[in-house]
Amino acid sequence: MTVVLPAPVELRRRHVAAAVACHFTAAFAALGLPPYLPRLLAELGDPQARWAGVLYIVPTAATALSAPLWGRLADRYGRKKLLIRAQLGLAVAFLLASQVNSTGSLALVLALQGLLGGTFAATGAYLAAGLDGPRLAKALTAAQASARAALVVAPAAAGLLAAQLDVRDMYALAAAGPLIAAALTLTLPEPGAIKRPKDEDCSTSDSGEPAPSMRFLCGAEAVFVLSTVVTFPYLLPVVAEAWPTASPAVAGMLFALPHVVYLVSASAVLRIVKPRPGLAAGFALIAAGGLAHPLAVSWSSPPILIGGRLLLGAGLTLGLVALAALTARAARGAEPGKLFGTVEAWSKGGAVAAGLIASALSALSGPAAPTLFGAVLALSVVPFVIRSNR
């Protein structure tokens, strides 16, 4: 059967702004609720929340498995249609979560959330179909900023709602986010592939530097996510040991600090950074920030902990901006859905590995061990990034 798509157009600034706003709306709903899984599990007969760690990574693992398929379908049937599908899939999963009555049904619904969601990859494919080069890199940086903003704001907003609502009621309310995003996406055009001269070599960028291979891009994405996300799960115990007098509000601010650094500096960094050196520098700063965490615990030093969080934020910013620029280069001549679906699968795979490794290392060597692992891993890949040509 032949699928007839609407006449494609190149995306304009207002289209990009709307797509990024839609991603923030969907991400806000998805990122605010996971911290309350232990409370929901207690209501479902698991007062010790023994399954919380496993359930936390179920949606991520499911997204890793499904993202390549959805990406290929986006290339075939239209990126706008598949973006709306992801948003509606997320809404359906939230509505189903509001009706769960057992741990098993919750696990199934969280798996469906990952299988039916994937809004970041869908947003990236949509943007890449209608943008090119620096404009695409800027749009991807903005989309990543929307995810960071949601990660900072959503848990706090969910905390305010938790004082008034049952967790299942919060899931029902969260479904409004992706539904609003889907309604707004309906008003956007179907983007069209950028037309490029036939004799233009897609293997090099405008600056003459080689575009990254899919293998390099996926590997860099997975290792970057692993080395940063592994520092997240056990930060609060690290804060408790390094800064015993810190209030919960201070601990929350320290958790958000790297993401705030990204929000305030990513646009400026994008204008000046060169992708490969920027990625290498990002890994190096992540290593320095990760090493500061166990030092802060050993010496009970709040200043070292704050410095480590700032270094981690600088590394996060450089690395994510560099990866956005490299992805924009790889998108030239590539099928956007396939590219972003594959990269998303590796990214989510890195996040799943980070959660499992963090749990194992924390149990064996204490809460600062995962950040030390992330630091060593980040430092070890710096030479490979520097030496790689593709």
N, C-alpha and C positions, 0 to 999 in steps of 0.2 A: 504494500500500500504506500502510495506517495503522500508525504506530509507536506502541505503547503503552509509556509510560514509568512507572516506579515513582512512587508517591505522593510528591510533593516535600515537603521539610521545610526549615525555616529552620536555618541552620548555627549551631552552638554553639561555644564557645571551644575545646573539645577537637577539634572538627572542623577549625577554622582552624589550630590548632597542628599537627595531623597533615598537613594540606595543605601548610603551609609547610615542615615537615620533609621531606616528599616532594620538594618543589622543591629544597631544599638537596641532597638525595641525588643527584638527577638533574643539577643544576648542577655539583656537585662533580666528577662524572665528566666532564662536557663541558668544563669549564674547565681541568682539570689537564693535559690531553694536548696541546693545540695548540702549546705551547712546544717540544715534542719532535718536531714535524714535520720539521725539518732533519735530525735523526738518522735518522728513518725514511726520508727521501728518500735519504740516503746509502746505506742498505741496499738501496734500490730502483734504484741506478745513477745517482743525481744527487748526487755528492759535494759540489758547491758549493751545493746546495739552492736552485737558481735558481727553482724553482717554489714555494718556501715562502710568499712573500708572496701569491701568487695563491690557493694552496690554503687559506691562513688565512681568506680571506673567502668561500670557496665555500659553507660551511654557512650563513653569515649571509645571503648573497644568496638561497640557496634558501629559507630561512625567510621572507624578505621576500615571495617570490613565492607561497608556499603558505599563509601564515597566514590571509589573508581567507577562503579556501575552507574550511579546517578550522574557522574560527570560525562560519561559516554552518552547517556540518554539526553543530556542537555545539548550536546553537540548535534544530536540527531533531530530532536523535537523542538529546540528553542531554549535559550538560557533563561529568558523571562519566565516561561512556563515552569521550568524546573526550580527556579527560585521560589515561585509561589507554592509549588509542591512542598518544598522544604519548610516553608513557613506554616503551611496548613498542617503538615505532618507533626511539627512541633506542638501546634495547638491541640491536635487530636490526642497526642501523648499526654499532655498536661491534663486534659479533661478526663482521660482514662485514669491517670494517677489520683485524681480526686475521688475515685470510686473504689480504690483498692481496699481489700479486707484481709490480706495475708502477706507475709514476706515474699512468698512465691509469686503472687500476682504483682507485687511491686517490682520485683526483679524483671518480670516479663515486660511491664510497662516501660521501665527504664531502658531495656533493650530496644523496645519500639521507638523510644525517644531518639536513640542514636541511629537506628536504621532509617527512620523517616525524616530526621532533621538534616543536619549538615548545612546550616545557613551560611557559614563563613565561606566554604568552598563554592557554594552556589552564587554568593555575592561576588566572589573573585572572578568566577567564570563569566558572570554577567558584565562586570566592568571590563574584563579583558577582551570581550567580544566587540566593544565599542570604543576602546581607548588604546593608545599605543605609547611606547617609550616613556618619557618623563611624566606625561599625564597619567598613564596607568600606574607608575610607581607612586605618584602623589596620591592617587585614589586608593591604592592598596594600603598606604601608610595611614590614610584617614580611616579606612575600615578597621585596621588594627587598633587605631586610637579609640574607635567606638567600643571595641571589645574591652580595652583597658579601662575606659570610663565606666562601662557596665560592671567590670570586676571590682572597681572601687566603690561604686554607689549602691549596687544591687544588694549586697549582704546587709548593709546598714538599713536600707529601705525594708527589706524582708524582716529585719529585727523589729522594726516598729510595728509591722503588721502582725508579727508573731505574738505580740502582747494582746491582740484583739481577736485573732482568728486561729482556728485549727489548721494544722499543716495541710490537710487535704483541701480545705477551703482556700488556702493560699495557692495550691496548684490550680484550682478552678479559676481563680482570679488571674493567675499568670497566663492562662490561655488567651486572655485578651491582648497581650503583647504581640505575639506572632499573628493573630487575626488582624490587628490594626496594620501590621507590617504588610500582610498579604493584600489588604484593601488598598494601601498606598502603592504597592508594586503594580497593581492592576492599571494604574494611571500612567505608568512608565512605558516608554517605547521598547520594542524588541531591538536590541543592539545588533549592528552588522559588523562583519569582519572588516578590519582596516585594510584598505587597498594599498598595496605596496608595489613599487616598480618591479617588473619581472626580473630585471638584472640585479636587483638588490640582494646581497648575501645575507640570509637570515642568521648565519652563524656568527656574525659580529655585530656589536652595538654601534651606536652613532659615534662613540669615542674610539672605535677601532679595537676595543677589547673583545675577546671572544665571549659569546653568550655561554652561560653554564649548560652543561649537559643535564639531562633529567636525573642521571645517577648522582651527580654532584649536588644538585638542588635538593633532591629527596634526602640524601644522606646528611647534608648540612642542616636541613630543617629538623630531622629526627634527633640529631645530636644536640642541636640548640634547645629544642623543647625539653629533652631529657635533662640537660645540665641546668636548666632554669626551674622547671616544674618540680624537680626533685627537692628543691629548697622550700617549697610552699607548705606541705602538709604538717610539718612539725616545727613551724616557726614559733608558735605560741609557747611551747615548752622551752625553746631556746631563749625567748624573751624572759620567761620566768626565772631561768637560771642566770642569765647575764644581767638582768635588771629586775631584781626581786620586788622592788617597790613600784614597778610600773603598773598603772591601772589598765583595765581592759581596753579603755579608749586609746591609751598610748600604744598598746600592743596592736590594736587595729590599724592605727596610723602607720606603724612600722611595717605591717603587712602591705599596706597600700602604697608606701613610699616609692618603690621602684616603678610602679605603674604611673604614679603622678609625675615622676621624672620623665617618663616617655611622653605623657600628655603635654607637658610644657616645652619639650625640646625637640620632638620628632620632626616637626616641619623645618626647623632651622638646620637640623642635622642632615636632612634629605638634600638640602641645597648645596652642601659642601662635601659630603662624604663620598668617597670612591668605594664601590660595592665590595670588592674583594678585600682590600686593606681594612675597610670598615668592619667587615665580618670577622676578620682575624682580631682586630682590636676589641670587638665586642666579646669574643670568647675570652680574651686575656683579662678584660675587666670583670667578667663573670667569675673567672677563677679567683681574682683578687678579692672580690666581694664575698665569694663563698668561703675562702680561707679566713676572712675576718670573723665569721660566725663562731667557729670553735674557739678562736682566740678570745672573743668577747666572753664566752662561757668560762674559759679557763681563768681569765683575769677578772671576771665579774665587772666588765667595763661597758657601760652604756655608750660612751663616745665611740668605741670601736664598733659596736653593733650598729649604731647610726651610720657611721662611715661605711660599713660593709653594705648596708641597705642602699646607700647612695651609689656606691660603686656597682652594685648589682643593677640598679636602675640605669646607670650609664651604659653598662654592657648590654642590657635588654634593649635600650634605645638604638645603639649602634647596630646590634645584630639584627633586630627586626627591620630597621630601615634598609640595611644592606640586603637582607633577604627579599624585601619588597622590590628593590631595584633589580636584583638578579632575576626574580620571577618575571618582572616586566620584560626583561631582555629575552628570557626563555619563551615568553608568550608570542614573540614575533615568529610567524610562520607555523605556530602550533595550534592544535585544537584546544580552545580554552577550557572546555569541560573536562577533557581527558587530563590536561595539565594540572588543573586545580584539584580535581578528584584524586589524582595519584599523590600529589604533594600533601593533601589533607590526610590521606591514609597513613603516610609516613609520619606526619606530625602527630596524629592521634596515637599511632603506635608508640612514639616516643613518650607521650604523656602517660600511657598505660604502663610502660616500663618504669617510668619515674615513680608512679604510685606504688608499684610492687617493690621496687628497690628501696624506696624510702621506708616502707613498712618493715622490711627485713633488716635494714641497717639500723634503724632506730631501736628495734627490739634487741639487737646484738650489742650495739655500742653507744646508745644514747641518742637524744634528739638532734645533736649537732652533726652526727655522722653523715646524714644525707647531703648536707651542704658541702662537707669536705669531699664526698664522692663527686658531686657536681663540679667542684672546683678542679679536681684532678682531671676529670673527663674533659672539661672545657680547655684546660691548658694543654692537654695532650693533642688536641686537634688543630691548634694554632699553626704548627709547621705544615700540616697538610693543606690548610686553606691558603697559606702563603705560597706554597710551591705549585698548587694546582693551576693549570691553565684552562681547564674546562670543567 
